[in-house]
């Protein structure tokens, strides 16, 4: 290979490398920042808290769900507002009494697309899509029975993450009691 050809090949490779790095830089700049190492443990704790919450909800054990909330939490379900743990206890008691047919068989709540953004060391926001899966019988196939989105504000108190605000939006199987308050577009966070 001639020196001229080698030089042209090296120049071509350098140009391609610079173009690749430029494309990677512009792609990285368009994406939101990744989770910092400082927030990695907090992200895992928030994820586990949401999983634990939905496992209890899916089991039909509604009595202790308000413990996942701060004392003065705001819980918005399809536009209807519940303020404080007492009101949150009441809505879950209502679900436990009126929703028995929903919880015959085995129910699982699946969470997908969890996104957590940290405001500071003790405050974060989260978004997640939830899907209810129902197993009516051991021999029959599972079925989806509801799906929606949630927009949460979380606070860390004494090292433990809690919901300070939850905004639940149904995308299917919404209860009739929310017909007048439902907002289909992204609600306030």
C-alpha atoms as a printed R data frame, in Angstrom:
    type eleno elety resid chain resno       x       y      z
1   ATOM     1    CA   UNK     A     1   0.000   0.000  0.000
2   ATOM     2    CA   UNK     A     2   1.393   3.363 -0.940
3   ATOM     3    CA   UNK     A     3   2.027   6.090  1.589
4   ATOM     4    CA   UNK     A     4  -0.537   8.279 -0.135
5   ATOM     5    CA   UNK     A     5  -3.170   5.520  0.087
6   ATOM     6    CA   UNK     A     6  -2.326   4.882  3.754
7   ATOM     7    CA   UNK     A     7  -2.669   8.600  4.504
8   ATOM     8    CA   UNK     A     8  -6.043   8.767  2.735
9   ATOM     9    CA   UNK     A     9  -7.261   5.685  4.619
10  ATOM    10    CA   UNK     A    10  -6.157   7.126  7.981
11  ATOM    11    CA   UNK     A    11  -7.849  10.444  7.166
12  ATOM    12    CA   UNK     A    12 -11.036   8.628  6.176
13  ATOM    13    CA   UNK     A    13 -11.034   6.595  9.419
14  ATOM    14    CA   UNK     A    14 -10.375   9.711 11.509
15  ATOM    15    CA   UNK     A    15 -13.232  11.525  9.801
16  ATOM    16    CA   UNK     A    16 -15.606   8.604 10.367
17  ATOM    17    CA   UNK     A    17 -14.530   8.413 14.019
18  ATOM    18    CA   UNK     A    18 -15.129  12.149 14.518
19  ATOM    19    CA   UNK     A    19 -18.533  11.850 12.841
20  ATOM    20    CA   UNK     A    20 -19.465   8.916 15.095
21  ATOM    21    CA   UNK     A    21 -18.375  10.808 18.232
22  ATOM    22    CA   UNK     A    22 -20.305  13.884 17.112
23  ATOM    23    CA   UNK     A    23 -23.472  11.814 16.578
24  ATOM    24    CA   UNK     A    24 -23.039  10.121 19.951
25  ATOM    25    CA   UNK     A    25 -22.585  13.476 21.662
26  ATOM    26    CA   UNK     A    26 -25.699  14.997 20.074
27  ATOM    27    CA   UNK     A    27 -27.753  11.870 20.908
28  ATOM    28    CA   UNK     A    28 -26.561  11.908 24.521
29  ATOM    29    CA   UNK     A    29 -27.392  15.587 24.854
30  ATOM    30    CA   UNK     A    30 -30.992  14.958 23.729
31  ATOM    31    CA   UNK     A    31 -31.611  12.274 26.375
32  ATOM    32    CA   UNK     A    32 -32.440  13.156 29.979
33  ATOM    33    CA   UNK     A    33 -29.547  12.750 32.413
34  ATOM    34    CA   UNK     A    34 -29.036   9.276 33.843
35  ATOM    35    CA   UNK     A    35 -29.347   8.518 37.542
36  ATOM    36    CA   UNK     A    36 -26.318   9.659 39.497
37  ATOM    37    CA   UNK     A    37 -24.544   7.297 41.855
38  ATOM    38    CA   UNK     A    38 -25.793   9.447 44.736
39  ATOM    39    CA   UNK     A    39 -29.402   8.709 43.755
40  ATOM    40    CA   UNK     A    40 -28.979   5.047 42.726
41  ATOM    41    CA   UNK     A    41 -29.876   3.663 46.183
42  ATOM    42    CA   UNK     A    42 -32.791   6.088 46.505
43  ATOM    43    CA   UNK     A    43 -34.080   5.003 43.085
44  ATOM    44    CA   UNK     A    44 -33.997   1.351 44.175
45  ATOM    45    CA   UNK     A    45 -35.748   2.194 47.465
46  ATOM    46    CA   UNK     A    46 -38.500   4.092 45.615
47  ATOM    47    CA   UNK     A    47 -38.914   1.241 43.141
48  ATOM    48    CA   UNK     A    48 -39.196  -1.296 45.985
49  ATOM    49    CA   UNK     A    49 -41.684   0.902 47.871
50  ATOM    50    CA   UNK     A    50 -43.923   1.103 44.796
51  ATOM    51    CA   UNK     A    51 -43.658  -2.668 44.258
52  ATOM    52    CA   UNK     A    52 -44.535  -3.358 47.912
53  ATOM    53    CA   UNK     A    53 -47.486  -0.959 47.702
54  ATOM    54    CA   UNK     A    54 -48.898  -2.628 44.580
55  ATOM    55    CA   UNK     A    55 -48.367  -6.127 45.989
56  ATOM    56    CA   UNK     A    56 -50.518  -5.183 48.979
57  ATOM    57    CA   UNK     A    57 -53.098  -3.548 46.717
58  ATOM    58    CA   UNK     A    58 -53.207  -6.603 44.437
59  ATOM    59    CA   UNK     A    59 -53.651  -8.935 47.401
60  ATOM    60    CA   UNK     A    60 -56.755  -7.032 48.530
61  ATOM    61    CA   UNK     A    61 -55.072  -6.042 51.821
62  ATOM    62    CA   UNK     A    62 -56.119  -2.394 51.820
63  ATOM    63    CA   UNK     A    63 -55.957  -1.727 55.555
64  ATOM    64    CA   UNK     A    64 -52.335  -0.572 55.738
65  ATOM    65    CA   UNK     A    65 -51.896   1.241 52.426
66  ATOM    66    CA   UNK     A    66 -52.057   4.717 53.969
67  ATOM    67    CA   UNK     A    67 -48.753   3.912 55.713
68  ATOM    68    CA   UNK     A    68 -47.051   4.463 52.347
69  ATOM    69    CA   UNK     A    69 -48.158   8.126 52.467
70  ATOM    70    CA   UNK     A    70 -47.004  11.150 54.455
71  ATOM    71    CA   UNK     A    71 -49.464  12.345 57.126
72  ATOM    72    CA   UNK     A    72 -50.640  15.255 54.970
73  ATOM    73    CA   UNK     A    73 -50.472  13.466 51.602
74  ATOM    74    CA   UNK     A    74 -52.734  14.354 48.704
75  ATOM    75    CA   UNK     A    75 -54.148  11.356 46.818
76  ATOM    76    CA   UNK     A    76 -55.877  12.166 43.527
77  ATOM    77    CA   UNK     A    77 -57.774   9.375 41.789
78  ATOM    78    CA   UNK     A    78 -59.124  10.334 38.364
79  ATOM    79    CA   UNK     A    79 -59.493  13.932 39.522
80  ATOM    80    CA   UNK     A    80 -61.151  13.169 42.882
81  ATOM    81    CA   UNK     A    81 -59.037  14.403 45.818
82  ATOM    82    CA   UNK     A    82 -58.377  12.767 49.192
83  ATOM    83    CA   UNK     A    83 -56.249  14.690 51.712
84  ATOM    84    CA   UNK     A    84 -54.432  13.060 54.625
85  ATOM    85    CA   UNK     A    85 -54.062   9.484 55.835
86  ATOM    86    CA   UNK     A    86 -57.594   9.283 57.287
87  ATOM    87    CA   UNK     A    87 -59.198  10.115 53.914
88  ATOM    88    CA   UNK     A    88 -56.798   7.711 52.186
89  ATOM    89    CA   UNK     A    89 -57.741   4.960 54.682
90  ATOM    90    CA   UNK     A    90 -61.403   5.642 53.892
91  ATOM    91    CA   UNK     A    91 -60.987   5.310 50.109
92  ATOM    92    CA   UNK     A    92 -59.083   2.049 50.502
93  ATOM    93    CA   UNK     A    93 -61.728   0.702 52.905
94  ATOM    94    CA   UNK     A    94 -64.338   1.579 50.265
95  ATOM    95    CA   UNK     A    95 -62.335  -0.288 47.632
96  ATOM    96    CA   UNK     A    96 -62.065  -3.305 49.918
97  ATOM    97    CA   UNK     A    97 -65.831  -3.403 50.521
98  ATOM    98    CA   UNK     A    98 -67.112  -2.579 47.051
99  ATOM    99    CA   UNK     A    99 -64.533  -4.285 44.888
100 ATOM   100    CA   UNK     A   100 -64.774  -7.886 46.053
101 ATOM   101    CA   UNK     A   101 -65.548  -9.281 42.597
102 ATOM   102    CA   UNK     A   102 -62.338  -7.669 41.338
103 ATOM   103    CA   UNK     A   103 -60.311  -9.624 43.880
104 ATOM   104    CA   UNK     A   104 -61.807 -13.105 43.463
105 ATOM   105    CA   UNK     A   105 -59.057 -15.336 42.138
106 ATOM   106    CA   UNK     A   106 -55.511 -13.991 42.087
107 ATOM   107    CA   UNK     A   107 -54.643 -10.455 41.039
108 ATOM   108    CA   UNK     A   108 -51.262  -9.026 40.136
109 ATOM   109    CA   UNK     A   109 -50.374  -5.404 39.503
110 ATOM   110    CA   UNK     A   110 -47.589  -4.873 36.985
111 ATOM   111    CA   UNK     A   111 -45.612  -1.628 36.935
112 ATOM   112    CA   UNK     A   112 -43.774  -0.587 33.790
113 ATOM   113    CA   UNK     A   113 -41.864   2.410 32.486
114 ATOM   114    CA   UNK     A   114 -40.899   3.664 35.943
115 ATOM   115    CA   UNK     A   115 -39.197   7.037 35.665
116 ATOM   116    CA   UNK     A   116 -37.798   8.791 38.751
117 ATOM   117    CA   UNK     A   117 -36.434  12.334 38.805
118 ATOM   118    CA   UNK     A   118 -34.763  13.758 41.910
119 ATOM   119    CA   UNK     A   119 -35.454  17.334 42.961
120 ATOM   120    CA   UNK     A   120 -32.999  17.119 45.864
121 ATOM   121    CA   UNK     A   121 -31.797  14.525 48.402
122 ATOM   122    CA   UNK     A   122 -35.249  14.150 50.001
123 ATOM   123    CA   UNK     A   123 -37.722  14.898 47.194
124 ATOM   124    CA   UNK     A   124 -38.403  13.069 43.941
125 ATOM   125    CA   UNK     A   125 -41.090  12.637 41.317
126 ATOM   126    CA   UNK     A   126 -42.022   9.362 39.686
127 ATOM   127    CA   UNK     A   127 -44.164   8.211 36.784
128 ATOM   128    CA   UNK     A   128 -45.294   4.654 36.137
129 ATOM   129    CA   UNK     A   129 -47.796   2.719 34.047
130 ATOM   130    CA   UNK     A   130 -49.760   0.118 36.016
131 ATOM   131    CA   UNK     A   131 -51.630  -2.867 34.629
132 ATOM   132    CA   UNK     A   132 -53.962  -5.175 36.550
133 ATOM   133    CA   UNK     A   133 -53.767  -8.849 35.611
134 ATOM   134    CA   UNK     A   134 -56.450 -11.217 36.894
135 ATOM   135    CA   UNK     A   135 -56.278 -14.988 37.153
136 ATOM   136    CA   UNK     A   136 -59.879 -16.126 37.571
137 ATOM   137    CA   UNK     A   137 -58.976 -19.828 37.785
138 ATOM   138    CA   UNK     A   138 -55.833 -21.879 38.012
139 ATOM   139    CA   UNK     A   139 -56.547 -23.573 34.663
140 ATOM   140    CA   UNK     A   140 -57.719 -20.545 32.684
141 ATOM   141    CA   UNK     A   141 -55.623 -17.862 31.012
142 ATOM   142    CA   UNK     A   142 -54.935 -14.557 32.762
143 ATOM   143    CA   UNK     A   143 -56.720 -11.421 31.599
144 ATOM   144    CA   UNK     A   144 -55.984  -7.732 31.822
145 ATOM   145    CA   UNK     A   145 -58.681  -5.937 33.798
146 ATOM   146    CA   UNK     A   146 -57.404  -2.377 34.164
147 ATOM   147    CA   UNK     A   147 -54.584  -0.070 33.206
148 ATOM   148    CA   UNK     A   148 -53.516   3.484 33.893
149 ATOM   149    CA   UNK     A   149 -50.811   5.923 34.836
150 ATOM   150    CA   UNK     A   150 -49.615   7.498 38.043
151 ATOM   151    CA   UNK     A   151 -47.680  10.659 38.720
152 ATOM   152    CA   UNK     A   152 -46.111  10.747 42.192
153 ATOM   153    CA   UNK     A   153 -44.273  13.212 44.364
154 ATOM   154    CA   UNK     A   154 -42.200  11.450 47.006
155 ATOM   155    CA   UNK     A   155 -40.513  12.594 50.202
156 ATOM   156    CA   UNK     A   156 -37.801  10.885 52.193
157 ATOM   157    CA   UNK     A   157 -38.399  11.145 55.934
158 ATOM   158    CA   UNK     A   158 -35.871   9.601 58.324
159 ATOM   159    CA   UNK     A   159 -34.403   7.576 55.466
160 ATOM   160    CA   UNK     A   160 -37.758   6.155 54.254
161 ATOM   161    CA   UNK     A   161 -39.545   7.213 51.033
162 ATOM   162    CA   UNK     A   162 -43.285   8.050 51.165
163 ATOM   163    CA   UNK     A   163 -45.880   9.324 48.719
164 ATOM   164    CA   UNK     A   164 -46.631  12.971 49.484
165 ATOM   165    CA   UNK     A   165 -48.817  13.243 46.408
166 ATOM   166    CA   UNK     A   166 -50.186  10.540 44.107
167 ATOM   167    CA   UNK     A   167 -52.144  11.285 40.991
168 ATOM   168    CA   UNK     A   168 -53.789   8.185 39.495
169 ATOM   169    CA   UNK     A   169 -55.273   8.333 35.988
170 ATOM   170    CA   UNK     A   170 -57.221   5.370 34.617
171 ATOM   171    CA   UNK     A   171 -56.846   4.454 30.971
172 ATOM   172    CA   UNK     A   172 -59.374   1.600 31.217
173 ATOM   173    CA   UNK     A   173 -61.858   0.024 33.650
174 ATOM   174    CA   UNK     A   174 -62.464   3.291 35.492
175 ATOM   175    CA   UNK     A   175 -65.067   3.171 38.271
176 ATOM   176    CA   UNK     A   176 -68.293   5.130 37.635
177 ATOM   177    CA   UNK     A   177 -67.697   7.315 40.697
178 ATOM   178    CA   UNK     A   178 -65.024   9.223 38.741
179 ATOM   179    CA   UNK     A   179 -67.104  10.108 35.669
180 ATOM   180    CA   UNK     A   180 -67.400  13.770 36.706
181 ATOM   181    CA   UNK     A   181 -63.783  14.304 37.778
182 ATOM   182    CA   UNK     A   182 -61.758  12.331 35.202
183 ATOM   183    CA   UNK     A   183 -58.976  14.109 33.282
184 ATOM   184    CA   UNK     A   184 -57.588  12.023 30.430
185 ATOM   185    CA   UNK     A   185 -54.569  14.168 29.631
186 ATOM   186    CA   UNK     A   186 -51.487  14.321 31.805
187 ATOM   187    CA   UNK     A   187 -52.619  15.780 35.095
188 ATOM   188    CA   UNK     A   188 -50.680  18.040 37.392
189 ATOM   189    CA   UNK     A   189 -47.665  16.248 38.859
